[in-house]
Amino acid sequence: MTVLNEEQLIQIRRHLHQIPELALQETETHAYLMDVIGKMNQDHLEVKEFPELPTAIMVLVQGSAPVRTIGYRTDIDALPVEEQTGLPYKSTHSGVMHACGHDIHMTVALGVLSYFSEYQPKDNLLFFFQPAEESEAGGKRAYELGLFQGQWKPDEFYGLHDNPELPAGAIGCRMGTLFAGTTEVNIDIEGKGGHAAFPQDANDAVVAAASLIMQVQTIISRSIDPIDSGVITLGKIEAGTIRNVIAGHARIEGTIRGLTQDMILLIDQRLKDICHGIEASFGVKVTLGLNQGGYWPVENNPALTKRFINYMATAPDVNFIETKPAMTGEDFGYLLAKFPGTMFWLGVEDDSQLHSATLTPNEAAIQRGVDAITGFLEFRMNAEEEQA
């Protein structure tokens, strides 16, 4: 196989689109990726699979005169969404769809890998095909399982996410945080149930929950610098069984979003303080559960991102757009907390939003993305070495 051309890349993307699989179940996707990679020039490639994370794949491209190992990550899982695009190559797996565009992500990664399999890079390149981005925090799992050891450890890491709001093939990025970190919030309040006519003999969990919910609204408005950004939303509450019985238990569920890990930890602490206060004020027991997992903020490394933006903004064939931070989550943030790196957008120009059953990315973005990324990596390895 020579370097994959645009027509071949589009066919690969369409095949991947037909076989979406949920987190940690990406066996058919894994097999297809291995088949495509196996047809590439193997002279400078080393492929590794991991029994402890069986759908993950790493491919090391040996550099001709390496001074570093540059990592490139792509996610491979899909979402539990019933596709409604009507495309002839729509999902063949009922109730599962690449509604977040990971089929685009994988195809671009294969295009970049194909190029460097034929044109040996100066530095080592490490391609990580990561399972379980949408749930189960695959990046964190891979790190904690020790996958990034020895020659499989990147010195810097890059990755993209497709963006339907940007023109097809455009590259979007920004200094600082690209995606917010997310934390699941679960709060259980235990009071004492009783007859509605005898409140003095009960301890109303609904009243305690109402007070807690109102106090939580002050975290962002009174504990967070207005220049910074954070969100806490309590989107679900369950309590009680009937109108004339005082509820002895209430459960509240919500989410926290923050643009830095420090911001999330501050919100976490204020939430803990409020829960302790509710316990003391109402004589109830409050159990707070906070689950962030691997969904840390995607905080781009300043030096690497400055270099990346400077290249993309001046490359003659790249449409670069400076973007705002997004409050959506991405588990690449965990890996960027362990390795310096940059995440960026690839425009796919569509009226439908990410996670939509009608998402139909513009396939013209694929080759443009491959060209922009291979151009940047060659620039990073060669022209910029003195400034590294």
C-alpha positions as CSV (number, residue, x, y, z in Angstrom):
1,M,0.0,0.0,0.0
2,T,1.2,3.5,-0.8
3,V,0.0,6.6,1.0
4,L,-3.8,6.4,1.4
5,N,-5.5,8.8,-1.0
6,E,-8.7,10.8,-0.4
7,E,-11.0,8.3,-2.1
8,Q,-9.5,5.4,0.0
9,L,-9.8,7.5,3.2
10,I,-13.5,8.2,2.5
11,Q,-14.2,4.5,2.0
12,I,-12.4,3.7,5.2
13,R,-14.4,6.3,7.0
14,R,-17.7,4.9,5.6
15,H,-16.8,1.4,6.7
16,L,-16.0,2.6,10.2
17,H,-19.2,4.5,10.2
18,Q,-21.1,1.3,9.6
19,I,-19.6,-0.6,12.5
20,P,-19.9,1.7,15.6
21,E,-19.3,0.1,19.0
22,L,-19.7,1.3,22.5
23,A,-16.9,1.9,25.0
24,L,-14.7,-1.2,25.7
25,Q,-16.7,-3.2,23.1
26,E,-14.8,-2.0,20.0
27,T,-13.8,-5.5,18.8
28,E,-14.9,-5.2,15.2
29,T,-13.5,-1.7,15.0
30,H,-10.2,-2.9,16.4
31,A,-10.0,-5.8,13.9
32,Y,-10.6,-3.4,11.0
33,L,-8.1,-0.9,12.2
34,M,-5.5,-3.7,12.5
35,D,-6.3,-4.8,9.0
36,V,-5.8,-1.3,7.5
37,I,-2.6,-0.8,9.5
38,G,-1.3,-4.2,8.5
39,K,-1.5,-3.3,4.8
40,M,0.8,-0.2,5.3
41,N,4.6,-0.3,4.8
42,Q,5.9,-2.0,7.9
43,D,9.5,-1.1,7.5
44,H,9.5,1.5,10.3
45,L,6.3,0.4,12.2
46,E,5.9,-1.5,15.4
47,V,2.3,-2.4,16.4
48,K,1.3,-3.3,19.9
49,E,-1.8,-4.6,21.4
50,F,-2.7,-4.8,25.1
51,P,-4.4,-7.8,26.8
52,E,-5.4,-5.6,29.7
53,L,-7.1,-3.1,27.4
54,P,-7.8,-5.4,24.4
55,T,-9.4,-2.9,22.0
56,A,-6.5,-0.4,22.3
57,I,-3.8,-0.2,19.6
58,M,-0.5,1.6,19.6
59,V,1.7,2.0,16.5
60,L,5.2,3.3,16.8
61,V,6.8,4.8,13.7
62,Q,10.6,4.7,14.2
63,G,12.2,8.1,13.4
64,S,15.3,8.4,11.3
65,A,17.2,10.6,13.9
66,P,14.8,10.8,16.9
67,V,15.2,13.3,19.6
68,R,11.7,12.9,21.0
69,T,8.5,10.8,20.7
70,I,5.5,12.7,19.5
71,G,2.2,11.1,20.4
72,Y,-1.0,11.3,18.4
73,R,-4.3,10.0,19.9
74,T,-7.5,9.1,18.3
75,D,-10.7,7.8,20.0
76,I,-12.5,4.8,18.5
77,D,-15.8,4.3,20.4
78,A,-19.4,5.4,19.5
79,L,-22.6,6.4,21.2
80,P,-25.9,4.7,22.1
81,V,-27.8,6.7,19.5
82,E,-30.1,5.3,16.8
83,E,-28.9,6.8,13.5
84,Q,-31.4,8.9,11.5
85,T,-29.2,10.1,8.6
86,G,-30.6,7.9,5.9
87,L,-27.2,7.4,4.5
88,P,-26.5,4.3,2.3
89,Y,-23.5,3.6,4.7
90,K,-25.4,4.2,7.9
91,S,-24.7,2.2,11.1
92,T,-25.4,-1.5,10.8
93,H,-25.5,-1.8,14.6
94,S,-28.9,-1.0,15.9
95,G,-29.0,1.7,18.5
96,V,-25.3,2.6,18.1
97,M,-23.9,5.4,16.0
98,H,-20.7,7.4,15.5
99,A,-22.7,10.5,16.5
100,C,-19.6,12.2,17.8
101,G,-17.5,11.7,14.7
102,H,-15.0,9.3,16.0
103,D,-15.1,7.6,12.5
104,I,-13.6,10.9,11.2
105,H,-11.0,11.0,14.0
106,M,-9.8,7.4,13.2
107,T,-9.7,8.0,9.5
108,V,-7.6,11.1,9.8
109,A,-5.2,9.3,12.1
110,L,-4.9,6.4,9.6
111,G,-4.2,9.0,6.9
112,V,-1.4,10.6,8.9
113,L,0.0,7.2,9.9
114,S,-0.1,6.0,6.3
115,Y,1.9,9.1,5.2
116,F,4.6,8.5,7.7
117,S,4.8,4.8,7.1
118,E,6.0,5.8,3.6
119,Y,8.0,8.9,4.5
120,Q,9.9,8.0,7.6
121,P,9.7,10.9,10.1
122,K,12.7,12.4,11.9
123,D,11.3,11.8,15.4
124,N,9.5,8.8,16.7
125,L,5.7,9.0,16.2
126,L,3.4,7.2,18.6
127,F,-0.2,6.7,17.4
128,F,-2.7,5.7,20.1
129,F,-6.1,4.3,19.0
130,Q,-7.9,4.7,22.3
131,P,-11.1,2.9,23.3
132,A,-13.8,4.3,25.6
133,E,-13.7,8.1,25.3
134,E,-17.4,8.6,25.5
135,S,-17.7,6.7,28.8
136,E,-15.4,4.6,31.0
137,A,-12.5,7.1,30.7
138,G,-10.3,5.1,28.3
139,G,-7.4,7.5,28.5
140,K,-7.2,7.3,32.3
141,R,-7.5,3.5,32.1
142,A,-4.6,3.3,29.6
143,Y,-2.4,5.5,31.8
144,E,-3.2,3.7,35.0
145,L,-2.6,0.3,33.4
146,G,0.9,1.5,32.5
147,L,0.6,1.4,28.7
148,F,2.8,4.5,28.3
149,Q,6.1,3.0,29.3
150,G,9.5,3.0,27.7
151,Q,9.4,3.6,23.9
152,W,5.6,3.8,24.2
153,K,5.8,7.0,26.3
154,P,5.2,10.2,24.4
155,D,7.1,13.4,25.2
156,E,4.2,15.4,23.8
157,F,0.7,14.5,22.8
158,Y,-1.7,15.8,20.1
159,G,-5.3,15.0,19.2
160,L,-8.3,16.4,17.4
161,H,-12.1,16.6,17.8
162,D,-14.3,17.3,14.9
163,N,-16.5,20.4,15.0
164,P,-19.7,20.7,12.8
165,E,-19.7,24.5,13.4
166,L,-16.4,25.1,11.6
167,P,-15.9,24.9,7.8
168,A,-14.8,21.5,6.4
169,G,-11.1,21.0,6.9
170,A,-10.6,24.2,9.1
171,I,-8.3,23.8,12.1
172,G,-9.5,25.5,15.3
173,C,-7.5,25.9,18.5
174,R,-6.8,28.3,21.3
175,M,-4.4,28.9,24.1
176,G,-5.5,27.6,27.5
177,T,-8.5,25.3,27.9
178,L,-10.2,23.9,24.9
179,F,-12.8,21.7,26.7
180,A,-14.1,21.8,30.3
181,G,-13.6,19.1,32.8
182,T,-16.7,17.4,34.1
183,T,-17.7,15.8,37.4
184,E,-20.9,13.8,38.1
185,V,-22.7,14.9,41.3
186,N,-24.8,12.6,43.4
187,I,-26.3,13.7,46.7
188,D,-28.5,11.6,49.0
189,I,-30.3,13.2,51.9
190,E,-31.6,11.0,54.7
191,G,-34.1,12.5,57.1
192,K,-37.1,10.9,58.7
193,G,-40.4,10.2,57.0
194,G,-43.8,10.8,58.6
195,H,-47.4,12.0,58.4
196,A,-47.9,15.4,56.7
197,A,-50.1,16.4,59.6
198,F,-47.3,15.8,62.2
199,P,-44.2,17.5,60.9
200,Q,-42.7,17.8,64.4
201,D,-42.3,14.0,64.4
202,A,-40.5,13.8,61.1
203,N,-37.5,15.4,59.5
204,D,-38.4,16.5,56.0
205,A,-35.7,15.6,53.4
206,V,-37.5,17.7,50.8
207,V,-37.1,20.9,52.8
208,A,-33.4,20.1,53.3
209,A,-33.0,19.4,49.6
210,A,-34.6,22.7,48.7
211,S,-32.3,24.6,50.9
212,L,-29.3,22.8,49.6
213,I,-30.3,23.4,45.9
214,M,-30.7,27.1,46.6
215,Q,-27.4,27.4,48.4
216,V,-25.6,25.6,45.6
217,Q,-26.6,28.4,43.3
218,T,-24.3,30.7,45.2
219,I,-21.2,28.7,44.4
220,I,-20.7,30.1,40.9
221,S,-22.1,33.6,41.7
222,R,-20.2,34.2,45.0
223,S,-17.3,31.8,45.1
224,I,-15.9,31.9,41.6
225,D,-14.1,34.8,40.0
226,P,-16.5,36.3,37.4
227,I,-13.6,36.4,34.9
228,D,-13.3,32.6,35.2
229,S,-15.9,30.1,34.1
230,G,-17.6,27.3,35.9
231,V,-21.0,25.6,35.9
232,I,-22.9,23.5,38.4
233,T,-26.3,22.1,37.3
234,L,-28.5,20.0,39.5
235,G,-30.7,18.4,36.8
236,K,-32.6,15.7,38.7
237,I,-34.3,15.4,42.1
238,E,-36.3,12.5,43.4
239,A,-38.2,12.5,46.7
240,G,-41.4,11.3,48.3
241,T,-44.1,8.9,47.4
242,I,-47.4,10.7,48.0
243,R,-48.6,14.2,48.7
244,N,-49.5,13.7,52.4
245,V,-46.4,11.9,53.5
246,I,-43.2,13.7,54.6
247,A,-40.3,12.3,52.6
248,G,-37.5,10.8,54.6
249,H,-35.1,10.6,51.6
250,A,-34.2,12.8,48.7
251,R,-31.7,12.3,45.9
252,I,-30.2,15.0,43.8
253,E,-28.1,14.4,40.7
254,G,-26.2,17.0,38.7
255,T,-22.9,17.9,36.9
256,I,-20.0,20.2,37.4
257,R,-18.1,21.8,34.6
258,G,-14.9,23.9,34.9
259,L,-12.2,25.2,32.6
260,T,-9.3,24.2,34.9
261,Q,-8.8,21.4,37.3
262,D,-8.2,23.9,40.1
263,M,-11.7,25.4,39.3
264,I,-13.3,22.0,39.5
265,L,-11.6,21.3,42.8
266,L,-12.8,24.6,44.2
267,I,-16.4,23.9,43.2
268,D,-16.0,20.4,44.7
269,Q,-14.9,21.9,48.0
270,R,-17.7,24.5,48.2
271,L,-20.2,21.7,47.5
272,K,-18.8,19.7,50.3
273,D,-19.0,22.7,52.7
274,I,-22.7,23.3,51.8
275,C,-23.5,19.6,52.4
276,H,-21.9,19.7,55.8
277,G,-23.9,22.9,56.6
278,I,-27.2,21.3,55.6
279,E,-26.4,18.3,57.9
280,A,-25.9,20.7,60.8
281,S,-28.8,23.0,60.0
282,F,-31.4,20.3,59.4
283,G,-30.2,17.3,61.4
284,V,-30.1,15.1,58.3
285,K,-27.4,12.9,56.9
286,V,-26.0,14.1,53.5
287,T,-23.9,11.8,51.4
288,L,-22.1,13.5,48.6
289,G,-20.7,11.5,45.7
290,L,-18.3,13.2,43.2
291,N,-17.2,11.2,40.2
292,Q,-14.8,12.9,37.7
293,G,-13.0,9.9,36.5
294,G,-10.7,10.8,33.6
295,Y,-12.7,13.7,32.3
296,W,-10.3,16.5,33.3
297,P,-10.2,19.9,31.5
298,V,-8.4,19.8,28.2
299,E,-5.7,22.4,29.2
300,N,-3.4,23.0,26.2
301,N,0.3,23.3,26.9
302,P,1.3,27.0,26.4
303,A,4.6,26.5,24.5
304,L,3.4,23.6,22.3
305,T,0.1,25.2,21.6
306,K,1.7,28.5,20.6
307,R,3.9,26.7,18.1
308,F,0.9,24.7,16.8
309,I,-1.2,27.9,16.3
310,N,1.6,29.8,14.7
311,Y,2.1,27.0,12.2
312,M,-1.6,26.6,11.4
313,A,-2.2,30.3,11.2
314,T,0.5,30.8,8.6
315,A,0.4,27.6,6.6
316,P,-0.9,28.6,3.1
317,D,-3.3,25.7,2.7
318,V,-4.8,25.7,6.2
319,N,-7.9,27.6,7.2
320,F,-7.1,28.4,10.9
321,I,-9.8,29.7,13.2
322,E,-9.2,30.8,16.8
323,T,-12.0,29.2,18.9
324,K,-13.6,29.8,22.3
325,P,-13.5,27.2,25.1
326,A,-16.4,24.7,25.1
327,M,-18.1,23.3,28.2
328,T,-18.3,19.8,26.7
329,G,-16.1,17.1,28.2
330,E,-13.3,15.0,26.6
331,D,-11.1,12.5,28.4
332,F,-8.0,13.6,26.5
333,G,-7.8,16.2,29.3
334,Y,-6.5,13.5,31.6
335,L,-3.7,12.6,29.3
336,L,-2.8,16.3,28.8
337,A,-2.4,16.5,32.6
338,K,0.2,13.7,32.4
339,F,1.9,14.7,29.1
340,P,2.3,18.2,27.6
341,G,0.3,18.5,24.5
342,T,-2.4,20.2,22.4
343,M,-6.0,19.3,21.4
344,F,-7.6,21.1,18.4
345,W,-10.7,21.1,16.3
346,L,-11.2,19.8,12.8
347,G,-14.1,21.5,11.1
348,V,-16.6,19.1,9.5
349,E,-19.3,21.7,8.5
350,D,-22.7,20.3,9.3
351,D,-26.1,21.6,10.4
352,S,-26.5,18.9,13.1
353,Q,-24.6,19.0,16.4
354,L,-22.3,16.5,17.9
355,H,-24.1,13.6,19.5
356,S,-27.1,14.2,17.2
357,A,-28.7,11.2,15.4
358,T,-28.5,13.2,12.1
359,L,-24.8,14.2,12.3
360,T,-23.4,14.0,8.8
361,P,-19.8,15.3,8.7
362,N,-18.5,16.8,5.4
363,E,-16.0,14.2,4.2
364,A,-13.9,16.9,2.5
365,A,-12.5,17.6,5.9
366,I,-10.7,14.3,6.0
367,Q,-7.9,14.9,3.5
368,R,-7.6,18.5,4.5
369,G,-7.1,17.4,8.1
370,V,-4.5,14.8,7.1
371,D,-2.6,17.4,5.1
372,A,-2.6,20.0,7.9
373,I,-1.5,17.5,10.6
374,T,1.3,15.9,8.5
375,G,2.5,19.4,7.6
376,F,2.6,20.5,11.2
377,L,4.3,17.3,12.4
378,E,7.1,17.7,9.8
379,F,7.4,21.3,10.8
380,R,7.6,20.3,14.4
381,M,10.3,17.7,13.8
382,N,12.5,19.8,11.5
383,A,12.2,23.5,11.2
384,E,11.3,24.1,14.8
385,E,13.9,21.8,16.5
386,E,16.2,24.6,17.6
387,Q,13.3,26.2,19.5
388,A,12.0,23.0,21.1
